[in-house]
Amino acid sequence: MFMFNSIFKGCKNSINSFSISSRTRSSNILYRGCLVNNYSKYDYLHHLKSYCSTSTTINKENEIRRVIELLLNGTMYKKMKIRLKELQPIHDRSLVDITTIDQNDTGSLLKEYNHIRVQVDQIDQLPVQFKDYLELVKMAKTAGDREMMQEAQSTTEQLMSQCNELEFKSLMSNDMDNDSAYMEIHAGAGGTDSMDWTQMLSSMYIKWASRRGFDAQIIDESHGDICGYKKVILKISGPYAYGWTRTENGVHKLIRMSPFNTNGKRHTSFASVFVYPSSDADEKVAVDLVSRDLVIETMRSSGAGGQHTNKTESAVRITHTPSGLSVNISQERSQHKNKQIAMDLLKSKLLSLELRKRDEQEKNLRSEQMGINGFGSGSINRVYTQHPQTRIKDQRTGQESSNFEEFLQGGEELDQMIKEVLSIS
């Protein structure tokens, strides 16, 4: 009969952990008190071995570790802990004297406390549950227990589901995160290289948006003299588009061997990215456009587009005199469509301006308790280096990637950098 030479230990021991006696050729074996056929036993060991060694399981465990670290070190978790401490005396008083609860201030504060308490407990329980899972896996490997290993697999899926839900809630915590977004990219210092860099960035964001299921389209563009864009405006539509893109605001720096320099010298290019929440689905902040505050001008479009573009005054510029904000749209052939897009974009800019004012007020209020969170060197968000080495580094988190080409294709590593910045924003 088949006999085990040793207890099944981890992933290294597989089928070689038992031997076949020369006295038997039976197709059945006795294993843990149960009679099973030869095929089932080998199949079981193969299943157990494949679970232990699969890269999918390792990837899931690493992903759970990443999310736990992100949640515990995230700004939202720290804010909730501070708020719980502030509300704790009110909660304690309500336990002693129920008459202190009313329908107004105290009642709403207790609801807030209970809501935050549930979220904090969910995050606090996650590392405990993960530790229990690791102990379960260790026991299953040592004992070679199939049922225990299946339970561990089920626990992995549950933990992954919890991680995905909690991570999403922690990252998309701002009022406007659910909205669509406008992304405006301007070429900075660097001449033709910077205009080319602006086009590369716009292409990266369009591919990234498509991969994530958003609808991305260019609503206005100003072409460079030789190539690329002087300016390009994208509209990224879909749930939480603004939440995913809002931390891309800032300067993006490219270092490479210039394809436009005949001497092949290294060149530094800059592009500025501005992201606004789309105002068309948002009523959280009122933005009133009074006609007397607007200066609307029409003009002939310039650039590619055929004779129609240059013969009709389809381009529209709208200036909001109180704020000095101005938008120019010339992408569509119809003046009416250009005006509609321009009004929507102007509303989004005014909304973004109002949100920045609110953010500044909030930062001033909390800076005494939490300090000022400086973001790297100046306003540079990310540095993309192609020479002398290939590297992309986010200046705000210190996170790096060496996969330059995949990153510019809007790959998953861009997701990871965005998530890291969102967790501390």
Protein Blocks (a to p, Z undefined) as FASTA:
>chain_A
ZZdfbdcehjllmmmlpccdfkbccfbdceehiacdfklmmmmmmmmmmmmmpmklmmmm
mmmmmmmmmmmmpmklmmmmmmmmmmmmmmmmmmmmmmlpcfklmmmmmmmmmmmmmmmm
mmmmmmmmmmmmmmmmmmmmmnopaklmmmmmmmmmmmmmmmmmmmmmmmmmcfklmpcc
dddddddehijmlmmmmmmmmmmmmmmmmmnopacddfbdcddfkgcjfbdcdddedehk
lmmmmmmgccdddddddfkbmnlpacdddddddddddfklcckbccdddfklpccddddd
edjeijmlmmpcfbccdddfknopacddfkbmblklmmmmmmmmmmmmmmmmmmmmmmmm
mmmmmmmmnopadehjhjbfbdcdfbfbdcdddfknopacfblmlmmnopaklmmmmmmm
mmmZZ
